[in-house]
Amino acid sequence: MCAPNRSRFSFARGSVCFLRLLVLPPVFVIPFPRFSLNASPFVTAFAAPGIAGAVIGSHRIGNGLALAPMTGLTDKPFRALCRRWGAGYTVAEMTSAQPHLRGSKKSQQRSDYRGEPTPVVVQLVGNDPAQMAEAARHSVAHGAHIIDINMGCPAKKVCNAAAGSVLLADETRVALILNAVVSAVDVPITLKFRTGVSPAMRNAVRIARLAEDAGVAMLALHGRTRACGFTGNAEYETVAAVKRAVRIPVLANGDIDSPHKALCVLRETGADGVMIGRAALGQPWLFRDIAHFAAHGALPLPLTLKERLAVIDSHLAALYEFYGEAHGVRIARKHLGYYLRRLPVPENGANAENLRQQLNAAETAAAQRAMFLRFFDAVSTAVSDDTLLYPKVA
Ligand SMILES: Cc1cc2nc3c(=O)[nH]c(=O)nc-3n(C[C@H](O)[C@H](O)[C@H](O)COP(=O)(O)O)c2cc1C
């Protein structure tokens, strides 16, 4: 059983030191990448020999570590950052198949794939087979190397348009959409979906077989049903059943939040890799850690506060550059929230809360950066780097 991660930051200091002694090789250099929006093609610096990895057409996820698409979060700067820290595969934010939505500034920004490492994966959401096929052709013409179809999103806005995970209730339509998109383009098609409509209707195995028959090249399966939303714990028995039922690669997704959990889920499901969403927020180096754990059976040295600060600083710079200052500051607030949440709160929590509020109120890049440096200062005087390791999970 892959237990949920109970206490993210409550690892006792003594046991951390003990673990350090046990796991660290005598000379360990933390890869500390210089960040650039236009990441050069991913180098296999973060190979994970313990993970099967997946081949999708002519593309390969060597280390089997994928960043899940998350609207409003996994933008170009964050994808580039995760690639730098070991994600072997990233998926761009969901794009509607409806042509009238393509012209908006947001859509245009989302479809800026220039300089991204290959493969560029574009996710489409929609319910009309012909429209989905046309959107796939459009995406390929604009740089997509792989088209991912979203049948996993439970969001009301998407489901009210009878798209996303709501489609799982209509297997005939699922087959029509998949067949239409596969025949529309020459690039590989992947499917991201959930285990079913509800716990009473877990039809993921049937959907997976339909997808394989239609020519889909890879599946990513979130271990919850549509009705579950994000509640409860993800289950992996259905992911294992899907993996046994098809020959195409399967990525396991849902609640994977530490190297231990990633390896446990891989063992339990037989999946070819893992897809990680929320746990990558505020700690993009999680991919590096999983790769290291898979390769060596031990955790790497955690990033020090100073190193975290440098990663965040470069992430902020990339956001300001990509979105422009005003919009960049707004997007950065979300990411800063995740980074800060992953830090132990200093003893004087009231002060930390005060700083957090001021950080959210900052309107310019300079003010935001100054506030974030003050927050880090407060944290660094209150905690030791020893508290930053992943807690060990059962
Ligand atoms: C804020 C947010 C936005 C998301 N947006 C998308 C999306 O655009 N497309 C999609 O297929 N899944 C989306 N998801 C679902 C994730 O890709 C993933 O399947 C889910 O979060 C479970 O994985 P996790 O436990 O590793 O986060 C989103 C999830 C979150 C939390």
The ligand as an SDF file (V2000), in Angstrom:
LIG
                    3D

 31 33  0  0  0  0  0  0  0  0999 V2000
   -5.0590   23.7680  -10.3600 C   0  0  0  0  0  0  0  0  0  0  0  0
   -5.1780   22.5390  -11.1970 C   0  0  0  0  0  0  0  0  0  0  0  0
   -5.3510   22.6430  -12.5610 C   0  0  0  0  0  0  0  0  0  0  0  0
   -5.4710   21.4910  -13.3520 C   0  0  0  0  0  0  0  0  0  0  0  0
   -5.5970   21.6230  -14.7020 N   0  0  0  0  0  0  0  0  0  0  0  0
   -5.6390   20.5010  -15.4750 C   0  0  0  0  0  0  0  0  0  0  0  0
   -5.6800   20.6050  -16.8920 C   0  0  0  0  0  0  0  0  0  0  0  0
   -5.6640   21.6890  -17.4740 O   0  0  0  0  0  0  0  0  0  0  0  0
   -5.7220   19.4590  -17.6090 N   0  0  0  0  0  0  0  0  0  0  0  0
   -5.7360   18.2160  -17.0020 C   0  0  0  0  0  0  0  0  0  0  0  0
   -5.7670   17.2000  -17.6880 O   0  0  0  0  0  0  0  0  0  0  0  0
   -5.6800   18.1080  -15.6660 N   0  0  0  0  0  0  0  0  0  0  0  0
   -5.6150   19.2060  -14.9040 C   0  0  0  0  0  0  0  0  0  0  0  0
   -5.4980   19.0810  -13.5570 N   0  0  0  0  0  0  0  0  0  0  0  0
   -5.3830   17.7410  -12.9670 C   0  0  0  0  0  0  0  0  0  0  0  0
   -3.9000   17.3490  -12.8230 C   0  0  0  0  0  0  0  0  0  0  0  0
   -3.2820   17.2650  -14.0750 O   0  0  0  0  0  0  0  0  0  0  0  0
   -3.7430   16.0100  -12.0900 C   0  0  0  0  0  0  0  0  0  0  0  0
   -4.3710   15.0140  -12.8270 O   0  0  0  0  0  0  0  0  0  0  0  0
   -4.3370   16.0490  -10.6980 C   0  0  0  0  0  0  0  0  0  0  0  0
   -3.9750   17.2310  -10.0170 O   0  0  0  0  0  0  0  0  0  0  0  0
   -3.8900   14.8270   -9.8750 C   0  0  0  0  0  0  0  0  0  0  0  0
   -2.4780   14.7760   -9.7930 O   0  0  0  0  0  0  0  0  0  0  0  0
   -1.6770   15.3120   -8.4960 P   0  0  0  0  0  0  0  0  0  0  0  0
   -2.2590   14.6220   -7.2900 O   0  0  0  0  0  0  0  0  0  0  0  0
   -0.2510   14.9070   -8.7600 O   0  0  0  0  0  0  0  0  0  0  0  0
   -1.8780   16.7820   -8.4320 O   0  0  0  0  0  0  0  0  0  0  0  0
   -5.4120   20.2060  -12.7560 C   0  0  0  0  0  0  0  0  0  0  0  0
   -5.2380   20.1110  -11.3710 C   0  0  0  0  0  0  0  0  0  0  0  0
   -5.1110   21.2520  -10.5920 C   0  0  0  0  0  0  0  0  0  0  0  0
   -4.8870   21.0990   -9.1070 C   0  0  0  0  0  0  0  0  0  0  0  0
  1  2  1  0
  2  3  1  0
  2 30  2  0
  3  4  2  0
  4  5  1  0
  4 28  1  0
  5  6  2  0
  6  7  1  0
  6 13  1  0
  7  8  2  0
  7  9  1  0
  9 10  1  0
 10 11  2  0
 10 12  1  0
 12 13  2  0
 13 14  1  0
 14 15  1  0
 14 28  1  0
 15 16  1  0
 16 17  1  0
 16 18  1  0
 18 19  1  0
 18 20  1  0
 20 21  1  0
 20 22  1  0
 22 23  1  0
 23 24  1  0
 24 25  2  0
 24 26  1  0
 24 27  1  0
 28 29  2  0
 29 30  1  0
 30 31  1  0
M  END
$$$$
